[in-house]
């Protein structure tokens, strides 16, 4: 995989995790 693709997927996962954490905390 290209580094750019890995970075893009990482950003998507990080964003999804952040939203889940916010829902749990709230």
C-alpha positions in Angstrom: 0.0 0.0 0.0 1.1 3.6 -0.6 2.0 5.7 2.4 -0.7 8.2 1.4 -3.4 5.6 1.4 -2.3 4.3 4.8 -2.3 7.8 6.1 -5.8 8.4 4.7 -7.2 5.2 6.3 -5.5 6.1 9.6 -7.2 9.5 9.6 -10.6 7.9 8.9 -10.2 5.4 11.7 -8.9 8.0 14.1 -11.9 10.2 13.3 -14.4 7.3 13.9 -12.7 6.4 17.2 -12.9 10.0 18.3 -16.6 10.2 17.6 -17.2 7.0 19.5 -15.2 8.3 22.5 -17.2 11.5 22.5 -20.5 9.6 22.5 -19.3 7.4 25.4 -18.1 10.3 27.5 -21.3 12.3 26.8 
